[in-house]
Amino acid sequence: MNERGLSAIISTVLIIGIGIVLTAVIWGIVDSLVEEKLDESKSCFNIFEKLKINEEYTCYDASENVLNLSIIRGDIEVDSLLIGITGETEGVTKEIFNASEIVSGVFFLGEDIALPETPVELPGKEGGKTYLITGINFEIEEIVIAPKINKNQCEAVDFLSDVFPCV
């Protein structure tokens, strides 16, 4: 009989080669997933105390249903800031962007809220701004702010649970 088969050496080399190729493919997939998560983590790393609610100028006017919310920004790049305002059974979320955009129910302090809405934006680096947020017709239990950096939504960086009445 003239049967031909693979020698033991060729079989071993093929098995090792297939193992190396499979390892490279799996490593490529895992590496890209890990790199993506690391980029997300790096965006939101070391940002605490760089975006804060200024309690001194934050208050609620129940007769007008308007929240005065003062934000302080340190030396940090931010795409936008998500603001969560919650009561016992209700809540409102607003997003203020780095560039000027109209945000429904959000004005700069000093603007006439009876006039059409005007664009608002985040404070510049090392600056602060106070916003008027209208339509808050519930008792505020907490205000939370969370930035979006490099298109990644970060965790909350500051909150305020004692919102005093405006005087």
C-alpha positions in Angstrom: 0.0 0.0 0.0 1.1 3.4 -0.9 -0.7 5.5 1.9 0.6 8.9 2.7 0.1 10.6 6.0 1.4 13.5 7.9 4.5 12.9 9.8 4.5 13.6 13.6 6.7 16.6 13.1 4.4 18.3 10.5 1.3 17.6 12.7 3.0 19.2 15.7 4.0 22.2 13.7 0.5 22.6 12.4 -1.0 22.3 15.9 1.4 24.9 17.3 0.7 27.2 14.3 -3.0 27.0 14.8 -2.6 27.7 18.5 -0.5 30.8 17.8 -3.0 32.1 15.3 -6.0 31.5 17.7 -4.0 33.2 20.5 -3.3 36.2 18.3 -7.0 36.6 17.3 -8.2 36.3 20.9 -5.5 38.8 22.1 -6.6 41.3 19.4 -10.2 41.2 20.5 -9.5 41.3 24.2 -6.9 44.1 23.8 -9.3 46.3 21.9 -12.0 45.9 24.5 -9.6 46.6 27.4 -8.1 49.7 25.5 -11.7 51.1 25.0 -12.5 50.7 28.7 -9.1 52.3 29.7 -9.8 55.3 27.5 -13.2 55.7 29.1 -11.6 55.5 32.6 -8.8 57.9 31.8 -11.4 60.5 30.6 -13.1 60.5 34.0 -10.1 60.1 36.2 -9.1 62.8 38.7 -12.0 65.1 38.0 -13.4 65.5 41.5 -13.3 69.0 42.9 -12.9 70.4 39.3 -16.6 70.8 38.8 -18.6 71.9 41.8 -22.0 73.3 42.8 -21.4 76.7 44.4 -23.7 76.3 47.4 -23.4 80.0 48.3 -25.3 81.1 45.1 -27.6 78.1 44.7 -31.1 78.5 46.0 -34.8 77.7 45.1 -37.5 80.3 44.7 -40.7 78.3 45.3 -43.0 81.2 44.4 -41.5 81.4 40.9 -40.6 77.7 40.6 -37.1 78.7 39.7 -33.8 77.1 40.8 -30.7 79.3 40.9 -27.8 76.9 40.3 -24.3 78.1 40.4 -21.5 75.9 38.9 -17.8 76.4 39.3 -15.4 74.9 36.8 -11.7 74.3 37.4 -9.0 73.5 34.8 -10.8 70.7 33.1 -12.0 69.9 29.5 -15.7 69.1 29.5 -18.0 68.3 26.6 -21.2 68.8 28.6 -22.6 68.7 32.1 -25.6 66.6 33.1 -27.7 68.1 35.9 -30.1 66.0 37.8 -32.7 67.7 40.0 -34.8 65.3 42.1 -37.7 65.5 44.5 -39.5 62.8 46.4 -41.5 61.6 43.3 -40.3 63.8 40.5 -37.2 64.8 38.7 -35.7 66.9 36.0 -32.6 66.4 33.9 -30.8 69.2 32.0 -27.7 69.0 29.9 -25.6 72.2 29.4 -22.9 72.0 26.7 -19.5 73.6 26.3 -20.7 75.4 23.3 -23.7 77.9 23.3 -26.9 76.0 22.8 -30.5 76.6 23.8 -31.5 74.3 26.7 -35.2 74.3 27.4 -36.0 76.0 30.7 -32.4 77.2 31.4 -31.3 80.8 31.4 -28.3 82.8 32.7 -28.8 84.6 35.9 -30.0 88.1 35.1 -31.9 87.2 32.0 -35.7 87.8 31.8 -37.3 84.3 31.9 -40.4 85.8 30.3 -38.5 86.3 27.1 -37.7 83.6 24.5 -34.9 81.3 25.6 -31.3 82.2 24.7 -28.3 80.0 24.3 -26.4 79.0 27.5 -23.0 77.3 27.9 -20.8 76.0 30.6 -18.5 78.3 32.5 -15.0 78.7 31.0 -12.0 77.0 32.7 -11.4 78.4 36.2 -14.7 80.2 36.0 -18.2 80.1 37.3 -21.8 80.8 36.1 -25.2 80.9 37.7 -28.2 79.5 35.8 -31.9 79.9 36.3 -33.7 76.6 35.8 -37.5 77.1 35.4 -40.4 74.7 35.8 -39.2 73.1 39.1 -42.6 72.8 40.8 -41.6 70.3 43.4 -39.6 70.3 46.6 -36.0 69.7 45.7 -34.3 66.9 47.6 -31.0 66.7 45.7 -29.1 68.2 42.8 -26.4 66.1 41.2 -23.9 67.1 38.5 -22.0 64.6 36.2 -19.8 65.7 33.3 -19.4 64.2 29.9 -15.7 64.1 28.9 -14.4 62.9 25.5 -17.9 61.6 24.8 -17.9 59.4 28.0 -20.5 60.0 30.6 -18.7 60.2 34.0 -20.1 59.5 37.4 -21.5 62.3 39.6 -18.8 64.6 40.8 -20.8 66.8 43.2 -24.2 66.9 44.8 -26.3 69.2 47.0 -29.0 67.9 49.2 -29.8 71.0 51.2 -31.1 73.6 48.8 -32.0 76.7 50.6 -34.8 79.2 49.7 -33.8 82.3 47.8 -34.0 85.5 49.9 
